[in-house]
Amino acid sequence: MVAVLASLVLVGQAGADVGVSIDTSAIEVRDELRPGDEYRLPQVGVRNPGNRATDYLMTVGGIVDQGVRVPPASWFQFMPRVFELRPGETRAVAVLVGVPSTAPPGSYEALVKAQIAQPEGTQVAVGAAAAARLSFTVSSPQSGPEELGGILARMSPFAAVLGGAVLLILAVLGFKRRFTLRLSILRRR
């Protein structure tokens, strides 16, 4: 479902003792994502290439002027979102994307970013960051028997049994309309 193109991205200031790198340059989701579903993307490895402990923040941002939709940050969850790494240490970060049921169909692109978290009260607004380009397509909402099956599968077992019973009753009623069954009792003499 998801193909990951791996490479190393290193961002930092020359001569600085802090930096950030990630082990993925692109995440391409080849299957269409369905509105209303949640997906777990491949983990992103974040590494501290600097020589002092540094706090990092996972975010998502848009790609400016690319002619594709940019998913809002509210669609994404990172686990963990904020963390500290010692020099040379790497941490895997889980990335979840929840596509709302109201999401418009089409192609989406975003940057999954690991950036240096700035301590509160500092004047610097943006720290160094490394990013992986994420691309995916949201499918059109489905309707019909396939969607009914998906809805029943996501419901509790009792609701699925109830749904099956309703379908069976409808099938029996349809059978009765098409065929006539006559039973008669004959009296023997």
C-alpha positions in Angstrom: 0.0 0.0 0.0 2.7 2.5 0.9 6.0 2.7 -0.8 8.8 4.6 0.9 11.7 6.0 -0.9 14.5 6.2 1.6 17.3 8.7 1.7 19.0 10.9 4.3 18.1 14.6 4.7 20.4 16.7 6.8 19.5 20.2 7.8 21.4 22.5 10.1 23.4 25.6 10.4 27.1 25.4 9.4 29.3 25.1 12.5 26.2 24.8 14.7 26.0 22.2 17.4 22.4 21.3 16.7 20.7 19.8 13.7 18.0 17.4 12.5 17.9 14.7 9.9 15.3 12.2 8.9 15.7 8.8 7.2 12.9 9.3 4.6 12.7 11.8 1.7 9.3 10.8 0.3 6.3 8.8 1.4 4.1 7.9 -1.6 0.7 6.2 -0.8 -0.2 4.3 -4.0 -3.7 3.1 -3.0 -6.5 5.6 -2.7 -7.5 6.6 0.8 -11.2 6.5 1.6 -12.9 9.3 3.4 -13.8 8.4 7.0 -10.9 6.0 7.4 -7.6 6.3 9.4 -4.2 5.1 8.0 -0.9 4.3 9.6 2.0 5.5 7.4 5.5 4.2 7.7 7.5 5.4 10.7 9.8 8.3 10.1 13.3 8.0 11.8 14.4 11.4 13.3 18.1 11.7 14.2 20.1 14.3 16.1 23.4 14.8 14.1 24.5 17.6 16.5 26.7 17.4 19.5 24.2 18.4 22.2 20.8 17.2 23.4 18.0 18.8 21.4 14.2 18.9 21.5 12.3 18.1 18.3 8.7 18.8 17.1 6.8 16.9 14.4 4.6 19.0 12.2 3.0 18.9 8.7 3.1 21.7 6.2 2.0 22.6 2.7 3.9 22.6 -0.5 3.4 26.1 -1.9 1.9 26.5 -5.4 2.0 22.9 -6.6 -1.5 22.7 -8.0 -2.6 20.0 -5.6 -4.6 20.1 -2.4 -2.8 20.4 1.0 -4.3 18.3 3.8 -4.8 20.3 7.0 -2.6 19.6 10.0 -5.7 18.4 11.9 -5.7 15.2 9.7 -2.3 14.1 11.2 -1.2 12.6 14.5 2.4 11.9 15.4 3.5 9.6 18.2 5.5 11.1 19.8 4.9 14.7 18.6 7.6 16.3 20.8 10.7 14.5 22.1 14.3 15.0 23.0 17.3 13.2 21.4 20.9 13.0 22.7 23.7 13.5 20.1 23.7 10.8 17.5 20.4 9.3 18.8 17.6 8.3 16.5 13.9 7.8 17.3 11.1 6.3 15.2 8.0 8.5 15.0 4.6 6.9 14.0 2.5 8.9 11.5 -1.3 8.5 11.4 -3.5 10.3 8.9 -7.3 10.4 9.5 -9.2 11.3 6.3 -12.5 13.0 7.4 -15.7 11.7 5.8 -16.2 15.2 4.3 -12.7 15.2 2.6 -12.9 16.3 -1.1 -11.6 13.7 -3.5 -8.4 14.4 -5.3 -4.6 14.5 -5.0 -2.9 15.8 -1.9 0.7 16.7 -1.0 2.3 17.8 2.2 5.6 17.9 4.0 6.0 15.7 7.1 8.6 17.7 9.1 10.8 17.2 12.1 12.0 20.5 13.4 14.1 21.8 16.2 11.7 22.9 19.0 12.5 26.3 20.2 12.5 26.8 24.0 9.7 29.1 25.2 10.8 32.7 25.5 13.4 32.7 22.8 13.3 35.2 20.0 14.0 32.7 17.2 10.7 31.7 15.5 11.9 28.8 13.3 14.5 26.2 14.0 16.2 23.9 11.5 13.9 21.3 9.9 14.0 18.2 7.7 11.0 17.1 5.8 9.7 14.1 3.8 7.3 14.8 0.9 4.0 12.9 1.4 1.6 12.3 -1.5 -1.7 10.5 -1.6 -5.1 10.5 -3.3 -8.5 10.6 -1.6 -11.1 8.5 -3.4 -14.7 9.6 -4.1 -17.2 8.6 -1.4 -18.8 5.2 -2.3 -22.4 4.2 -2.3 -24.1 1.0 -3.0 -23.6 -2.6 -1.8 -19.8 -2.3 -1.3 -20.3 0.6 1.0 -23.0 -1.1 3.0 -20.7 -4.1 3.5 -18.0 -1.7 4.8 -20.4 0.0 7.2 -21.6 -3.4 8.6 -18.0 -4.6 9.0 -17.1 -1.5 11.1 -20.1 -1.9 13.3 -20.4 -4.2 16.4 -21.1 -7.9 15.8 -24.7 -7.5 16.9 -25.4 -4.8 14.4 -23.8 -6.9 11.7 -26.1 -9.9 12.6 -29.1 -7.5 12.6 -28.1 -6.2 9.2 -27.8 -9.7 7.9 -31.2 -10.6 9.2 -32.8 -7.6 7.5 -31.1 -8.6 4.2 -32.4 -12.2 4.6 -36.0 -10.9 5.2 -35.8 -8.7 2.1 -34.6 -11.7 0.1 -37.5 -13.9 1.3 -40.0 -11.2 0.5 -38.5 -10.8 -3.0 -38.7 -14.6 -3.5 -42.4 -14.6 -2.4 -43.3 -11.9 -5.0 -41.7 -13.9 -7.9 -43.0 -17.4 -7.0 -46.3 -18.7 -5.9 -46.5 -21.6 -3.5 -49.8 -23.3 -3.2 -50.5 -25.9 -0.6 -53.8 -27.7 -0.4 -55.2 -30.4 1.8 -57.1 -33.2 0.1 -59.6 -35.3 2.0 -59.3 -39.0 1.4 -62.4 -41.1 1.1 
